[in-house]
Amino acid sequence: WALGLSAAHHKIPLVVQGLGMRWGGVGYKLPAVRRAVQLLQALNPATPIAFSDGTDAVVANSPQYLPPPVRDKRTLTLSGECGFFPRCFAKQNAQNEAFQACRRSSRACYPNSGVYVGQPEALLEALSVMHNYAARGEGIEHNEDQSAANRMYYSQAGSSSFRVEVDGDSRHFLSLFPCKGPRLRHFRNFTLCHDGAHNPLRYVRRVDGETTALWYNYSGQPSRPFIVHSSGLHQRLKAAYFGQAQRGSPRDWAQLFTPNRAAAEAARAHPVLVVDSVAHGLCHATTLGELTGHTM
């Protein structure tokens, strides 16, 4: 499990939500994440929380490289990417000053709901707002967290107690989703749009002397994003680390993040909090080794 191994490598505490639960669609994701945030807030109300989709992301760098706004209790920071679905919000984009400012220096200005970070109080309110948007959405937008995140961003809805920003400079997160072809494409149930061709992999490099760390440099101001996310395109995540070779098996990830016995033992012992799991109920403390069956 690349995300788990990389989190252990960087000594990032892990919380796994809904282990073993039957997948009921993205509409279940927002209230599930909110339950986990409530629990974490009760344990430590001052610690920022990052959410990430579980199977197509990697912790690429230490959180020490995150910019200071993460400590702002009012801010929810969403990952940015170059395209958007299931609907295009052309009018909202044109009227959104933050989006237009982002576009002057970046291609990754569309909100992505697969990765975000904030203090617990901002997350709790923002997640409630997103859930309301998703529940009220019609057609393809019903129970769709991606659309809900965009509507929240464009409206800045909820209250003045939190604000939403998109990480267009990829200083927190990097989306590897590529944009190409026609800028507006209509499919049977959704629309895909972008503002121009962009391949984030062109601007990704391994950090010299650090086999597990990545640089991203699109605008001339290099960043070391905390989490790299491939938006379901698993081969692109593998390419960022292993090049175009046909690598990226579980064994390859294990060798990358646990290159020796000591690293493997540390990863197996890395703490994991499991929330709302089938086997253990509301809350259960375990280790990465126990969670993955000691496959490292």
C-alpha positions in Angstrom: 0.0 0.0 0.0 1.9 3.0 -1.3 0.2 5.7 0.8 0.6 3.7 4.0 4.3 2.9 3.3 5.1 6.5 2.4 3.3 7.9 5.4 5.3 5.5 7.7 8.5 6.6 5.9 7.8 10.2 6.7 6.4 9.4 10.2 2.9 10.7 9.5 0.2 9.4 11.7 -2.4 7.4 9.7 -6.2 7.3 10.1 -8.1 4.8 8.0 -11.8 5.4 7.7 -14.4 2.7 6.8 -12.0 -0.3 6.5 -14.0 -3.3 5.2 -17.2 -1.3 4.6 -19.1 -1.9 1.4 -18.5 1.0 -1.0 -21.8 2.9 -1.4 -20.5 5.6 -3.7 -18.8 9.0 -3.2 -21.9 10.3 -1.4 -20.8 8.3 1.7 -17.3 9.8 1.7 -18.1 13.2 3.1 -20.0 12.2 6.2 -17.5 9.4 6.8 -14.6 11.8 6.7 -16.5 14.2 9.0 -16.9 11.5 11.6 -13.2 10.8 11.6 -12.4 14.6 11.9 -14.8 14.8 14.9 -12.9 12.1 16.6 -9.5 13.6 15.8 -10.6 17.0 17.0 -11.6 15.5 20.3 -8.2 14.0 20.7 -6.2 17.0 19.5 -8.1 20.1 18.4 -5.1 22.1 17.3 -3.5 19.7 14.9 -4.1 20.1 11.1 -5.7 17.2 9.3 -5.0 16.1 5.7 -7.5 14.0 3.9 -6.4 11.9 0.9 -8.0 9.2 -1.3 -6.4 6.0 -0.2 -5.3 4.0 -3.3 -3.9 6.6 -5.8 -1.8 8.9 -3.6 1.6 9.0 -1.9 3.2 11.1 0.8 6.0 12.6 -1.3 7.7 15.0 1.2 7.9 15.8 4.8 5.2 18.2 6.1 8.0 20.5 7.1 7.8 21.9 3.5 4.1 22.9 3.9 3.6 26.6 3.8 2.3 28.4 7.0 -1.4 28.8 6.0 -2.1 25.2 7.2 -1.9 26.6 10.7 -4.7 29.1 9.9 -7.8 27.8 11.7 -10.1 29.3 9.1 -8.6 27.9 5.9 -9.5 24.7 4.0 -7.0 24.1 1.2 -8.1 21.9 -1.7 -5.7 20.3 -4.2 -5.7 22.0 -7.6 -5.7 20.3 -11.0 -5.9 21.4 -14.6 -9.3 20.1 -15.5 -12.8 19.6 -14.1 -15.8 17.2 -14.2 -18.7 16.3 -13.9 -19.8 19.8 -15.0 -18.0 22.9 -16.3 -18.4 26.1 -14.3 -17.3 28.6 -17.0 -19.4 31.5 -15.7 -18.3 30.9 -12.1 -14.7 30.7 -13.2 -14.9 34.0 -15.1 -16.3 35.7 -12.0 -14.0 34.2 -9.5 -11.1 36.5 -8.7 -9.1 33.8 -7.0 -9.4 31.5 -10.0 -8.4 34.2 -12.4 -5.4 35.1 -10.3 -4.4 31.5 -10.1 -4.6 31.1 -13.9 -2.0 33.8 -14.4 0.8 31.5 -13.1 -0.6 28.0 -13.0 -2.6 25.4 -14.9 -3.8 23.7 -11.8 -6.6 26.0 -10.6 -9.7 23.7 -10.6 -10.5 22.4 -7.1 -10.1 18.6 -6.6 -11.8 16.9 -3.7 -9.5 14.0 -3.5 -6.9 15.7 -1.2 -7.3 18.6 1.2 -6.0 19.9 4.5 -7.1 22.2 7.3 -7.6 22.6 11.0 -10.4 20.5 12.5 -12.9 23.4 13.0 -12.6 24.5 9.4 -12.8 21.0 8.1 -16.0 20.2 10.1 -17.9 23.1 8.8 -16.6 22.8 5.2 -17.5 19.1 5.1 -21.0 19.8 6.2 -21.4 22.4 3.5 -20.0 20.0 0.8 -22.3 17.3 2.0 -25.3 19.6 1.8 -24.3 20.5 -1.8 -23.8 16.8 -2.7 -27.2 15.7 -1.2 -29.1 18.5 -3.0 -27.3 18.0 -6.3 -29.3 16.9 -9.3 -28.4 14.4 -12.0 -24.6 13.7 -12.1 -24.0 16.2 -9.3 -26.1 14.2 -6.8 -23.8 12.8 -4.1 -20.8 13.9 -6.1 -18.1 15.3 -3.8 -16.1 16.8 -6.7 -19.0 19.0 -7.8 -19.8 19.9 -4.2 -16.3 21.1 -3.5 -16.4 23.3 -6.6 -19.7 24.8 -5.7 -18.4 25.5 -2.2 -15.3 27.1 -3.6 -17.1 29.4 -6.0 -19.8 30.4 -3.5 -17.6 30.5 -0.4 -20.7 29.2 1.3 -21.2 28.2 4.9 -20.2 31.2 7.0 -17.4 33.7 7.6 -15.8 31.2 10.0 -13.9 29.5 7.2 -12.6 30.1 3.7 -11.7 27.9 0.9 -8.6 28.1 -1.3 -7.2 26.0 -4.1 -3.5 25.0 -4.0 -2.8 26.2 -7.6 1.0 26.4 -7.0 1.1 22.8 -5.8 2.8 23.7 -2.6 0.6 21.4 -0.5 -0.5 18.8 -3.1 0.3 17.8 -6.6 -2.3 16.3 -9.0 -0.9 14.3 -11.8 -4.1 14.4 -13.8 -3.2 15.4 -17.4 -5.3 17.7 -19.7 -5.3 17.3 -23.5 -7.5 17.3 -26.5 -10.6 19.5 -26.9 -11.1 22.0 -24.0 -14.8 20.9 -23.7 -15.9 17.3 -24.1 -19.4 16.0 -23.6 -20.0 12.5 -22.5 -23.2 10.6 -21.8 -23.5 11.6 -18.1 -20.9 14.3 -17.6 -18.8 17.0 -19.1 -15.0 17.3 -19.0 -13.3 20.7 -19.5 -9.9 22.3 -19.2 -8.1 25.6 -20.2 -5.3 24.1 -22.2 -3.0 21.1 -22.5 -1.0 20.3 -19.4 1.1 17.3 -18.4 2.2 17.7 -14.7 4.6 14.8 -15.1 6.8 16.9 -17.3 7.6 19.1 -14.3 8.2 16.4 -11.7 11.7 15.4 -10.7 13.2 13.2 -7.9 15.0 15.2 -5.3 18.8 14.6 -5.5 20.0 12.5 -2.6 16.5 11.6 -1.5 15.1 8.6 -3.2 11.5 9.0 -2.0 11.1 12.8 -2.4 9.7 14.7 -5.4 10.1 18.2 -6.7 7.5 20.0 -8.9 8.5 23.1 -10.9 6.0 24.5 -13.4 6.2 28.2 -12.7 9.9 28.6 -11.9 9.3 28.4 -8.2 10.0 24.8 -7.2 7.8 23.1 -4.6 8.0 19.9 -2.6 4.3 18.9 -2.3 3.3 16.9 0.7 1.0 14.5 -1.1 1.0 13.5 -4.8 -2.3 12.3 -6.2 -3.0 10.7 -9.5 -6.8 11.0 -9.5 -7.4 7.3 -10.3 -4.6 7.2 -13.0 -2.4 4.8 -11.1 0.2 4.4 -13.9 1.0 8.1 -13.6 1.8 7.8 -9.9 4.1 4.9 -10.8 5.7 7.0 -13.6 6.5 9.9 -11.2 8.6 7.5 -9.1 9.8 4.8 -11.4 9.8 6.5 -14.8 8.1 5.0 -17.8 9.3 1.4 -17.1 6.7 -1.1 -16.2 7.3 -0.8 -12.5 5.1 0.1 -9.5 4.1 -3.3 -8.1 3.5 -3.6 -4.3 7.1 -5.0 -4.1 8.5 -1.9 -5.9 6.8 0.4 -3.5 8.0 -1.6 -0.5 11.6 -1.5 -1.8 11.3 2.2 -2.3 10.0 3.1 1.1 11.5 0.2 3.1 14.9 -0.4 1.5 16.3 -2.4 4.5 15.2 -4.5 7.4 15.2 -1.6 9.9 13.0 0.5 7.7 10.6 -2.4 7.1 10.4 -3.1 10.9 9.7 0.6 11.6 7.0 0.6 8.9 5.3 -2.5 10.3 5.2 -0.9 13.7 3.9 2.4 12.4 0.7 3.4 14.3 -2.7 3.4 12.5 -6.0 4.5 13.9 -8.9 2.7 12.2 -12.3 4.4 12.4 -15.7 2.9 11.6 -14.3 -0.4 10.4 -16.3 -3.6 9.9 -14.0 -5.7 12.2 -13.3 -3.2 15.0 -16.2 -0.8 15.1 -15.9 2.9 15.9 -12.3 3.2 16.8 -9.3 0.8 17.0 -5.6 1.4 17.3 -3.3 -0.9 15.4 -0.2 -0.9 13.3 0.5 -0.8 9.6 1.9 -4.3 9.7 -1.2 -5.7 11.3 -3.4 -3.7 8.9 -1.6 -5.0 5.8 -0.9 -8.5 7.0 2.9 -8.0 7.5 3.4 -7.9 3.7 6.3 -5.5 3.9 
